[in-house]
């Protein structure tokens, strides 16, 4: 039914788990209950997800590495009834007494631009998304999904695992996120579709045998730097990209992107509005069942009618009334051969309102003056980085996203010292 790393988990395992849940004092009558789940075993996590979905219970997956007290706080904030840490033991009962009128999947937003939000989606809306995804995105119908991202997030859980089960495929859930191990799994599964983060894909491309190509890869969550995009596309038979948000799920899928921010055609169960061209990006708004979802992302439709992502509206930098989009600057910086990663963000500025700030990772020490000179011949004056900091690593979340707001706040003292 599924693999977890190298271990095959058959249907008998899931049947056994269902029997345990049916006898569990807190799970046997789960209709209307909102259950937070923090389990080390991803197969048990998935089994409980399927059990709750089948029996009108609500499911809130929490990353397994979360400490128990932190998991309890998350569950309280998400208005859960119980937290399960071990499927064979009684879970932690919380204060909530009333029941959900509709069973839901509970998730929290990434929190990269502010306080994480609790988001709920009905199981029927999840089923609608999966049906739309499978019938529209048909290219990977026979590819083996290698899911090298957390299945506590919608990208891994819905588009990875649940879509694979809908296609009658056997997904491989990979928790050993080591590029060399991932390399082996790709080579073992010749017709694979690898769901992963941009940084892990980039690392894998560096290790992949020169005479071999990745069969298919999927990215989501954040736009690939243009240099990474080109390297991965050359080394892959198929490069797929998708765009979505926690409130709506997957919004668009691109089967053969021409450039890094091309996210593809919207799924047919959604209506999507955005800017009309690259010079006039507007907020991407998703409409479904007379409900408008404001993504707070800026984008536009290209001449092919495909949705293109520009920036988070909160990440856009306003320099003396002129807009700067971080990806434009990052792509130029990463054209320098020594630079392996870069992130652009903003800080308040007394003269211009906001200023462009850069952190980068490189193989050798690079003087800020060299980067300024490089950018000066390729960018407009208002786009030029003012604060430039070299780091050993750029911190990213499990889904590959960067918290630019946190960078803006935490790095002020570093800039002052520099």
TORZAVEX-580184 format. One record per residue (C-alpha): x, y, z. Coordinates in pm, 1 decimal, decimal comma, always signed. Each point is the difference from the previous one (the first is absolute). Layout:
<pts>
PT; X; Y; Z .
...
</pts>
This chain:
<pts>
PT; +0,0; +0,0; +0,0 .
PT; +285,7; +238,7; +91,4 .
PT; +371,3; -2,8; +67,5 .
PT; +165,2; +187,0; +285,1 .
PT; +361,0; +31,0; -111,0 .
PT; +91,8; -364,6; -79,0 .
PT; -282,7; -164,2; +196,3 .
PT; -315,6; -115,5; -177,4 .
PT; -321,2; +58,6; +196,7 .
PT; -284,0; -219,7; -126,0 .
PT; -376,9; +26,9; +37,6 .
PT; +8,9; -241,5; +296,2 .
PT; +190,6; +263,0; +200,1 .
PT; -272,1; +257,1; -67,8 .
PT; -273,5; -249,7; +90,1 .
PT; +177,0; -71,3; +328,2 .
PT; +29,2; +374,1; +72,7 .
PT; -371,1; +46,6; -73,4 .
PT; -79,1; -273,9; +252,8 .
PT; +213,3; +178,3; +260,5 .
PT; -176,1; +329,2; -70,4 .
PT; -343,8; -163,4; +18,0 .
PT; +81,3; -127,3; +350,6 .
PT; +176,1; +318,1; +114,9 .
PT; -208,4; +178,7; +268,2 .
PT; +51,3; +342,3; -160,4 .
PT; -10,8; -102,3; -367,5 .
PT; -270,2; -264,4; -25,4 .
PT; -270,7; +269,8; -9,1 .
PT; +195,9; +266,1; -186,4 .
PT; -280,6; +169,7; -195,5 .
PT; +17,2; +371,5; +70,1 .
PT; +326,2; -29,9; +196,6 .
PT; +301,5; +203,1; -102,1 .
PT; +308,1; -213,8; +54,2 .
PT; +356,4; +134,2; +2,8 .
PT; +250,3; -268,1; -94,7 .
PT; +372,7; +10,9; +77,1 .
PT; +147,0; -338,7; -93,8 .
PT; +349,6; -112,1; -87,4 .
PT; -125,8; -271,5; -236,4 .
PT; -130,0; +154,8; -326,5 .
PT; -191,4; -319,3; -86,6 .
PT; -193,6; +27,0; +327,6 .
PT; -58,6; +369,3; -66,4 .
PT; -143,1; -78,3; -343,8 .
PT; -211,7; -285,6; +138,7 .
PT; -154,5; +231,8; +257,9 .
PT; -60,6; +263,4; -267,9 .
PT; -189,2; -251,3; -215,3 .
PT; -192,2; -133,2; +301,1 .
PT; -115,4; +345,4; +111,7 .
PT; -90,0; +98,5; -354,9 .
PT; -209,3; -316,3; -41,3 .
PT; -177,1; +48,4; +335,1 .
PT; -76,5; +375,5; -12,5 .
PT; +279,6; +99,4; +234,4 .
PT; +224,9; +302,6; -37,4 .
PT; +376,1; -42,7; -37,9 .
PT; +281,4; +235,8; +96,8 .
PT; +347,7; -141,8; -82,4 .
PT; +290,1; +144,8; +200,7 .
PT; +365,2; -45,2; -97,2 .
PT; +141,0; -298,3; +191,0 .
PT; +300,4; +191,5; +134,0 .
PT; -224,9; +248,3; +182,8 .
PT; +47,9; -21,2; +381,5 .
PT; -308,6; -116,2; +188,6 .
PT; -70,1; +329,7; +173,0 .
PT; +33,4; +185,3; -331,4 .
PT; -233,3; -254,5; -166,3 .
PT; -254,9; +55,8; +276,9 .
PT; +15,4; +377,5; -53,3 .
PT; -50,7; -47,4; -374,6 .
PT; -293,6; -234,9; +61,1 .
PT; -159,5; +244,3; +244,4 .
PT; +36,0; +282,3; -251,0 .
PT; -156,7; -221,4; -269,3 .
PT; -298,1; -70,0; +230,8 .
PT; +65,3; -373,8; +16,5 .
PT; -158,4; -245,9; +242,7 .
PT; +299,3; -230,1; +48,6 .
PT; +364,8; -48,2; -96,6 .
PT; +121,3; -347,9; -94,4 .
PT; +369,4; -78,8; +57,0 .
PT; -30,6; -381,2; -1,7 .
PT; -283,2; -186,0; -174,8 .
PT; -11,3; -269,4; +266,5 .
PT; -20,0; +238,4; +295,8 .
PT; -254,0; +253,3; +118,6 .
PT; +59,8; +340,0; -149,0 .
PT; +15,9; +333,3; +176,5 .
PT; -352,3; +135,4; +52,0 .
PT; -43,1; +373,5; -55,6 .
PT; -268,2; +239,8; +125,8 .
PT; -228,1; +10,2; -305,2 .
PT; -342,3; -162,5; +50,1 .
PT; -216,7; +93,4; -302,4 .
PT; +42,5; -190,7; -327,3 .
PT; +83,6; +101,8; -357,0 .
PT; -313,2; +33,0; -210,8 .
PT; +206,0; -107,2; -302,2 .
PT; +307,3; -223,4; -4,1 .
PT; +309,9; +185,5; -117,8 .
PT; +370,0; -20,7; -70,7 .
PT; +172,9; +251,5; +226,4 .
PT; +321,1; +169,9; -103,6 .
PT; +201,8; +303,0; +98,7 .
PT; +144,7; +246,8; -246,6 .
PT; +377,8; +14,3; -34,4 .
PT; +27,1; +320,5; +201,4 .
PT; +265,7; +142,2; -231,7 .
PT; -170,8; +340,3; -11,1 .
PT; -162,9; +13,1; +342,0 .
PT; -158,3; -203,6; +276,9 .
PT; -99,7; -346,7; -131,0 .
PT; -374,1; -32,7; -57,3 .
PT; -219,2; -300,8; +71,3 .
PT; -170,2; -106,0; -323,2 .
PT; -273,9; -259,8; -38,4 .
PT; -121,7; -166,8; -317,6 .
PT; -282,8; -250,9; -23,6 .
PT; +78,3; -352,2; -117,1 .
PT; -239,9; +55,6; -290,1 .
PT; +210,0; +296,6; -116,5 .
PT; +313,7; -216,4; +25,5 .
PT; -169,5; -267,7; -213,0 .
PT; -98,8; +263,4; -256,3 .
PT; +359,1; +125,8; -18,2 .
PT; +136,0; -352,9; -43,6 .
PT; -250,5; -81,4; -275,2 .
PT; +80,4; +323,7; -183,3 .
PT; +374,9; -57,2; +41,1 .
PT; -7,9; -359,2; -125,6 .
PT; -224,0; +62,1; -299,4 .
PT; +193,0; +312,0; -107,4 .
PT; +357,1; -95,5; +80,5 .
PT; +21,4; -332,9; -183,0 .
PT; +369,2; -12,5; -94,6 .
PT; +113,2; -189,6; +314,7 .
PT; -279,0; -259,8; -13,5 .
PT; +250,6; -289,7; +5,4 .
PT; +293,3; +165,6; +179,9 .
PT; +106,2; -118,7; +346,1 .
PT; -44,4; +289,0; +246,2 .
PT; +305,6; +55,1; +221,2 .
PT; -121,6; +235,0; +271,5 .
PT; +305,3; +162,5; +157,0 .
PT; -189,7; +266,0; +191,7 .
PT; -208,6; -6,0; +318,5 .
PT; -340,8; -166,9; -33,2 .
PT; -118,4; +226,4; +280,2 .
PT; -18,1; +272,4; -270,5 .
PT; -260,4; +3,5; -276,2 .
PT; +265,9; -24,9; -274,7 .
PT; +122,4; -336,2; +125,7 .
PT; -326,9; -130,8; +141,4 .
PT; -252,2; +98,6; -268,4 .
PT; +196,0; +43,4; -323,8 .
PT; +247,7; -269,5; +93,4 .
PT; -164,0; -283,0; +195,4 .
PT; -376,1; +41,1; -49,7 .
PT; +35,5; +73,0; -372,4 .
PT; +221,8; -307,9; -37,5 .
PT; -260,2; -220,0; +171,6 .
PT; -268,0; +149,7; -225,1 .
PT; +211,2; -99,4; -301,6 .
PT; +42,7; -353,6; +144,3 .
PT; +374,0; +56,0; +29,7 .
PT; +230,7; -103,0; +285,1 .
PT; +154,4; +318,4; +144,9 .
PT; +340,5; -5,7; +166,6 .
PT; +7,1; +225,2; +306,3 .
PT; +359,6; +100,6; +62,6 .
PT; +95,5; +119,3; +347,1 .
PT; +373,4; -54,5; -49,2 .
PT; +65,2; +337,1; -161,6 .
PT; +360,1; -65,0; -88,0 .
PT; +89,7; +89,1; -360,6 .
PT; +204,8; -317,8; -43,7 .
PT; -287,6; -217,3; +123,4 .
PT; -240,2; +192,8; -222,7 .
PT; +235,1; -57,7; -291,4 .
PT; -18,4; -374,8; +61,1 .
PT; -379,7; +1,2; +17,8 .
PT; -24,1; +190,4; -328,7 .
PT; +235,7; -240,8; -173,3 .
PT; -191,5; -300,4; +139,5 .
PT; -329,7; +137,6; -135,5 .
PT; +71,6; +79,1; -363,8 .
PT; -338,2; +166,4; -68,1 .
PT; -18,7; +209,4; +313,6 .
PT; -171,0; +329,4; +77,6 .
PT; +187,9; +170,2; +281,4 .
PT; -196,5; +240,7; +219,4 .
PT; +251,2; +211,8; +189,6 .
PT; +123,9; +347,0; +90,7 .
PT; +209,5; +217,2; -234,0 .
PT; +311,1; -19,1; +218,4 .
PT; -8,7; -380,1; +19,8 .
PT; -56,2; -30,1; -375,8 .
PT; +295,5; +228,6; -61,1 .
PT; +221,0; -213,5; +226,7 .
PT; -115,1; -316,7; -173,9 .
PT; +83,8; +136,8; -345,2 .
PT; +359,5; +59,0; +111,2 .
PT; +31,6; -366,6; +101,5 .
PT; -187,3; -162,3; -286,8 .
PT; +213,4; -208,2; -239,8 .
PT; +88,3; +207,6; -305,6 .
PT; -118,6; -269,4; -238,8 .
PT; -339,7; -21,2; +176,7 .
PT; -307,4; +223,6; +13,7 .
PT; -256,0; +33,3; +274,1 .
PT; -323,6; -135,7; -141,6 .
PT; -240,6; +260,4; +138,3 .
PT; +6,5; +257,4; +280,2 .
PT; -267,0; +223,9; +152,8 .
PT; +60,7; +323,9; +186,8 .
PT; -236,7; +206,0; +209,2 .
PT; -0,8; +247,9; +285,3 .
PT; +253,7; +244,2; -135,3 .
PT; +135,4; +102,8; -340,6 .
PT; +323,9; -162,4; -111,3 .
PT; +288,5; +241,5; -50,5 .
PT; +44,4; +30,1; -376,6 .
PT; +345,6; -160,7; +10,1 .
PT; -136,1; -299,2; +193,2 .
PT; -299,9; -20,8; -232,2 .
PT; +223,2; -24,5; -307,1 .
PT; +229,6; -258,6; +160,8 .
PT; -288,4; -219,5; +115,4 .
PT; -183,6; +26,5; -331,1 .
PT; +306,5; -113,7; -195,0 .
PT; +48,3; -298,7; +230,4 .
PT; -368,3; -110,9; +3,9 .
PT; -213,0; -160,8; -266,7 .
PT; -303,8; +170,2; +152,5 .
PT; -9,3; +308,3; +219,4 .
PT; -337,4; +82,2; +156,1 .
PT; -93,6; +298,0; +213,1 .
PT; -309,6; +71,1; +201,9 .
PT; -135,0; +293,9; +194,4 .
PT; -248,6; +6,7; +282,4 .
PT; -91,9; +135,3; +339,6 .
PT; -121,4; -159,9; +321,4 .
PT; -353,6; +135,4; -36,0 .
PT; -58,3; -127,1; -355,7 .
PT; +246,8; -287,5; -38,7 .
PT; +165,7; -40,3; -338,6 .
PT; -102,4; +284,6; -232,0 .
PT; +204,6; -54,8; -317,6 .
PT; +234,5; -260,3; -150,4 .
PT; +258,3; +47,4; -275,5 .
PT; +117,5; -304,1; -195,8 .
PT; +287,8; +158,0; -192,2 .
PT; +91,0; +344,9; +133,9 .
PT; +197,0; +232,9; -223,6 .
PT; +122,5; +209,3; +293,6 .
PT; +25,5; -32,1; +375,2 .
PT; -307,9; +195,4; +105,2 .
PT; -241,2; -158,5; -252,3 .
PT; -249,1; -195,8; +211,4 .
PT; -234,5; -129,0; -269,4 .
PT; -369,8; -5,3; -71,2 .
PT; -243,6; +22,3; +292,8 .
PT; -183,1; -318,5; +92,2 .
PT; -351,1; -4,1; -148,8 .
PT; -192,1; -2,8; +329,3 .
PT; +139,4; +348,2; +79,4 .
PT; -27,0; +347,4; -150,0 .
PT; +317,2; +204,7; +29,1 .
PT; +65,7; +368,8; -63,5 .
PT; +338,9; +174,7; -16,4 .
PT; +180,8; +267,2; -203,6 .
PT; -17,0; +4,6; -378,3 .
PT; +375,6; +8,2; -71,8 .
PT; +343,3; +18,6; +161,1 .
PT; -6,3; +379,8; +22,1 .
PT; -320,3; +8,5; +207,0 .
PT; -10,1; -285,8; +252,2 .
PT; -297,0; -3,8; +232,2 .
PT; -106,9; -204,0; +298,7 .
PT; -91,4; -358,1; -89,7 .
PT; -361,2; -54,4; +109,3 .
PT; -157,0; -345,0; -4,6 .
PT; -377,2; -39,8; -21,6 .
PT; -188,9; -315,7; +85,4 .
PT; -366,0; -49,6; +91,3 .
PT; -56,4; +377,1; +19,6 .
PT; +288,6; +33,2; +246,0 .
PT; +300,9; +217,6; -85,1 .
PT; +339,1; -91,9; +145,0 .
PT; +256,3; +279,1; +7,8 .
PT; +339,4; -170,4; -28,9 .
PT; +208,3; +314,0; +68,5 .
PT; +218,1; -115,5; -288,6 .
PT; +69,7; +215,5; -305,4 .
PT; -23,6; -159,2; -343,0 .
PT; -112,2; +29,6; -360,8 .
PT; -115,1; -212,1; -292,4 .
PT; +248,6; -33,1; -286,3 .
PT; -87,3; -8,4; -370,3 .
PT; -67,6; -375,1; +24,5 .
PT; -251,6; +55,6; +277,8 .
PT; +223,8; -157,2; +263,2 .
PT; +18,3; +144,3; +349,1 .
PT; +336,1; +151,7; +93,3 .
PT; +109,5; +78,9; +354,8 .
PT; +186,3; +324,1; +71,1 .
PT; +27,5; +44,4; +375,7 .
PT; -179,0; -5,2; +329,7 .
PT; -159,7; +342,2; +29,2 .
PT; +157,9; +31,7; +346,8 .
PT; +343,7; -80,6; -146,4 .
PT; -9,7; +270,8; -267,1 .
PT; +243,1; +281,3; +84,1 .
PT; -108,6; +361,7; -55,4 .
PT; +306,0; +215,6; -59,3 .
PT; -99,8; +365,7; -29,7 .
PT; -329,7; -102,5; -164,1 .
PT; +158,3; -250,7; -239,2 .
PT; -77,4; -372,6; +33,6 .
PT; +279,3; -257,0; +39,5 .
PT; -84,0; -370,3; -24,1 .
PT; +248,8; -217,6; +192,9 .
PT; +25,3; -272,2; -264,6 .
PT; +121,7; +249,8; -263,0 .
PT; +295,8; +92,9; +219,5 .
PT; +65,9; -356,8; +118,8 .
PT; +24,8; -128,9; -356,1 .
PT; +261,3; +262,5; -91,0 .
PT; +204,4; -66,6; +314,6 .
PT; -2,4; -375,3; -63,3 .
PT; +145,5; +49,0; -346,5 .
PT; +331,5; +41,5; +181,7 .
PT; +161,6; -342,6; -25,5 .
PT; +119,8; -14,5; +362,8 .
PT; -342,7; +74,2; +150,1 .
PT; -207,5; -308,4; +79,4 .
PT; -300,8; +156,7; +173,5 .
PT; -143,9; +345,0; +61,7 .
PT; -298,1; +170,0; +157,7 .
PT; -112,3; +360,2; -36,3 .
PT; -217,3; +172,9; +258,5 .
PT; -79,0; +348,6; +125,8 .
PT; +76,3; +224,0; +293,9 .
PT; -139,3; +338,2; +93,7 .
PT; +200,2; +296,4; -128,9 .
PT; -27,7; +361,7; +117,0 .
PT; +68,0; +143,9; -345,2 .
PT; -163,7; -241,6; -246,9 .
PT; -265,5; -161,9; +219,5 .
PT; +141,4; -348,7; -57,9 .
PT; +335,3; -129,9; -120,3 .
PT; +111,1; -317,7; -176,1 .
PT; +193,2; -246,4; +216,7 .
PT; +186,4; -313,2; -107,3 .
PT; +127,0; -311,6; +171,3 .
PT; +199,0; -246,0; -208,6 .
PT; +193,3; -326,2; +23,2 .
PT; +317,7; -51,5; -203,6 .
PT; +287,5; -244,0; -40,4 .
PT; +252,0; +272,9; +84,2 .
PT; -1,0; +336,3; +175,2 .
PT; -139,3; +273,7; -226,4 .
PT; +31,9; +369,3; +73,3 .
PT; -330,9; +193,7; -2,0 .
PT; +156,9; +248,6; -242,3 .
PT; +31,8; -271,1; -263,6 .
PT; -368,5; -89,5; +30,1 .
PT; -99,4; +365,9; -18,9 .
PT; +212,9; +43,4; -311,8 .
PT; -151,6; -312,3; -158,1 .
PT; -355,5; +111,6; +75,0 .
PT; +73,1; +356,7; -107,8 .
PT; +35,1; -104,2; -365,7 .
PT; -309,5; -223,4; +4,8 .
PT; -257,7; +169,8; +223,3 .
PT; -154,6; +343,4; +38,3 .
PT; +128,5; +219,2; +281,7 .
PT; -306,1; -55,5; +220,3 .
PT; +49,2; -377,8; -25,1 .
PT; +360,3; -1,5; +125,2 .
PT; +64,7; -175,3; +333,7 .
PT; +103,9; +239,1; +276,4 .
PT; +63,8; -243,3; +287,8 .
PT; +200,0; -303,7; -116,7 .
PT; +80,5; -289,0; +234,0 .
PT; +179,2; -327,0; -72,9 .
PT; -129,2; -301,3; +197,0 .
PT; +91,7; -367,0; +30,0 .
PT; -364,5; -98,9; -53,1 .
PT; -335,4; +166,1; -64,8 .
PT; -259,2; -135,2; +240,2 .
PT; -306,7; -149,7; -168,4 .
PT; -313,3; -177,2; +116,1 .
PT; -65,5; -366,4; -81,9 .
PT; -198,8; +103,7; -307,7 .
PT; +288,3; +209,3; -132,2 .
PT; -152,5; +336,8; +84,8 .
PT; +199,4; +286,8; +150,3 .
PT; -137,0; +225,4; +272,1 .
PT; +102,6; +335,5; -146,2 .
PT; -182,7; +188,4; +275,4 .
PT; +210,6; -174,0; +264,5 .
PT; +315,7; +78,4; -197,2 .
PT; -96,1; +367,4; -9,1 .
PT; -37,1; +9,6; +377,1 .
PT; +279,9; -229,9; +114,9 .
PT; +275,6; +135,3; -222,5 .
PT; -12,9; +368,2; +94,0 .
PT; +270,3; -29,8; +266,5 .
PT; +225,7; -192,7; -240,8 .
PT; -32,6; +274,2; -260,0 .
PT; +75,4; +266,9; +260,4 .
PT; +320,7; -180,8; +101,4 .
PT; +100,0; -38,6; -364,4 .
</pts>
